[in-house]
Amino acid sequence: MIGALVGVLGGLIGLGGAEFRLPFLIGVFGFAALHAVVMNKAMSLVVVVTAIPARLIVTPLEQVSPHWDVVINLLIGSFIGAWVGATWATKIASETLYKVLGTLLLLIAVLLAVTHIWATPTLELTIGAQWAAGVVAGFIFGVVAALMGVAGGELLIPTLVLLYGIDISTAGTLSLLVSLPTMLVAFARFSRDDSFQVLRRNPGFFLSMTAGSILGTIIGGLLSGVVSAAVIVPLLVALLVFSAWKVWHHK
């Protein structure tokens, strides 16, 4: 039920919903910070794998293939960032991780509001500066996605528009192609930590919530043209701000 609700919330604005799922894993289901991140990462990985074929129907491969250099540019940084972020998550104290997660949820709320209020401009950079900025942006994305266990579309899509001038539709598909290998790197790092056992201890929960998330994402996508962004975005921003406060103060 909650998995489906989270999927609908994300699907309404073209995201997977992992940002909304994380607070539920912590506050409702009682997972410790790191266990919630690992669980969220595993669910996000499955959601992304199932979303890519659907996105390639909406955005054909011939529309995406000219931008493989962009994917590589971002992956150079995101691979390193994902490993660093996952390592950091496994090393820091749980109390500190709660505050980090709360801060990141708040930042995503701000980013969500800004990107839906103002059109994202395109920076006019030289090729060298663009590649350098892409590596840095990829690194930041990799760290954040690993720390939160998310696919990170809310970070990647504005980056693709800002740095490379790619249209929103193509950027949505490219973000998944960057997210998937980046998530695999973080997942590989988490698999070396004892926290990974949370997946083996909760297989039924994992499968049911993942299935709900996938179903909800599909429903949310179908409703995206029905519910106005002017209505749903402020509600989602408010939910993220409240979730950030709850996670920050979680004990």
N, C-alpha and C positions, 0 to 999 in steps of 0.2 A: 504493500500500500504506500509506504513512505517512499520507496524506490520509484514507484510510478509518479508520485507527486513531484519528486525532485526532477525526474526526467521531463515532466511537462513544463516545469518552471524554466529549465534550461532550453528546452525545445522551442519555447515561445520566442526566444531571442537568438536562436541558432547556436546554442551551446549545449554541452553534454550534461551539465547540471552538477558536476562534481563539487563545485564551490558551495552549493547548497546542501549537498549530501554530507560533507565533512562535519558541519555542526550537529547534524542529527546523529551521526555515528558516535560523537563524543557526548552530547548532551542528553540524547534519548536512549541510546543503546548502551551507553556506559563504557565504551572502549577507551582505553588510555590513549594519550596523544599519538604516540608512535604507532600503536596498533591500528588506530583509526586512519592514519596516513597510509599505512601499508594496505589496509583493506580498501581504502578509497582508490589507491593507485591500481590495484588489481581490477576493481570494477571499471575504472576509467579505461584501462587497457582493453577490456572486452568491448566496452561501448564504442571505442574508437575503431576497433577492428570491424565491427558490424556497420559502422557509419560510413566507412570509406567506399564500399561498393555503391551505396545509395548516393553519395556525393558525386561519384564519377558518372552517374546517370544524369544528374543535374548539370554538372560541369564536365563535359566530355574530355577524354584524355588528351585529344589534340589541342584543347584550350589550355591544358595544364602543362603539357610537355615543354613548351618554350621557356618555362620558368624553373627548370631543374637546377640551374646555377644558383637561384635564390634559395632553394631547399638545401643545397650543399653548403652555401654560405652560412646559413643559420645553424645547420647541424654541426659545423666545426666548433662553434661555441657551446651549443646546447648539450653535446655529448659530455664535455668537460663539466659544464654546470650541473648536469643531472647527477653525475658521480659525486661531485663536491656536495651538492645539496642533500643527497641521500646519506652520504657519510656523516655530514653535520647532524642530520636528524637522528641518527643512531647514537651519536656521541653526547649530545647536550642533555641536560636534565629535563625531565618531563615538565616541570613547572615552567621552565624557560621556553620549551617548545609550545606550550599553551599560549604564551604571550606572543611568540613569533607568529603563530597561526592566527591569533586575533588581529594582529597588526596587518598581516597579509590580506585577511578578509576585508578589513577596512579599506585598504589600498585598492582592492578589486572593486569595492563598492564605488569609490571615487572614480576609478577608471571607467566603470560601466556607465556612470552618470555623465561623465565628460564626453565619452565617445558617442553617446546617444543624443546629446544636446547640441554639440558642435560637430561639423563635418571634419574628418581627419584630413589635414593637408598633406602634401607630398614634398619632402625635402629635395632640393636640387643639389645633389652631391656628385663629386667626381667618382669614377669607378673605384679608385683606391680607398677613398673615404667611405664609400658605400659598403665595401667589403669589410673594412675595419669596424664600422658601426654595426654591421650584420653579425659579426663574430661576438661583439660585446653584448648586443641585444639577445643573441642566442644563448650566451652564457647566463645572463640574468634570467631568461625564461627557463632554462634548464634547472637552475637552483630553485626558483619559485615553484615550478611544477613538481619537482621531487619533494620539496618540503611539505606541499599541500596534498600530494597524491592526485593532481588534476591533469587533464590534457592540456589546458592552458590556452584555449582558443581566445579567451578574453584578452590575453596578452599578445598572442601571435597575430591575430587579424589586424589590429591597429598598426602593429609593427610592419606588416607586409604592405599596408597602404601608405604609411608614413615614409618608409625607407625606399620602397620600390615602385610606388604608384600603381599597385595592382588593384583591380576592381574587387569589390566586396565578395562577389560570388566566387571568383577564382581564389581569392584569399582564404575563403572558408575551406575550400578543398585542400589548398596548399598547407594550411595550418595543421590539418590531420596528417599529412604526409611528413611533416616535421615532428609532430607530436608522437607518432607511433614509435619510430626508432629511438627517440629521446626517452620515452617512457620505458622502453625495453632496457636501456642502460641503467636507469634508476631502479627498475625492478630487479635486475641482476645484482646490483649492489645491496638492495634490501634482502635478497635471498641469502646473503651471507651472514645475516644478523638473526639473533634468536627471535626477534619480533615477527619474523616471517612465519613462525609457527601459528600465528593467529589465523591464517588461512586454512591450515590443516585442522585446527580445532573448531572452526565454524563453517564447514562446507555448505550446510543447508542454508544458513543465513546468507552466505556469499552468493549462492546461486539464485535464491529468491529475490534478493534486493537487486542483483544485476539484471535479472529478467524484468523486474519492475522498472528499472531505470531505462532499459532499452525500449520497452513498450511506451513508457511515458515520454521519451524523447520523440518517438514517432508521432504520438498524439499531439504533443506540443508543436511539432513541426507542421502538422496539418492545421492546427488552430492559429498558427502565427499570423495568418492574414486576417483572422477574425477578430482577435484581441489587439487593440491599438497599442503601439509601443509607448505612446504618451501615457497610457494607463498602467501597463505592466512594468515598465522600467522603474518608475518611482517606488512601486511596491517591492520590487526585487532589491533595489538599493536599500530600502528601509529594512528588509529582511536580513541583508548582509551586514548592515551596521549593527542591528540587534544581535546577530549571531557572533559578530566580532567581540561585542561586549561580553556576551555569555562565555565564549571560549577563553577570552583573556582572564576572566575571573573564575574559571573552572578549577576545582580542586580535586 
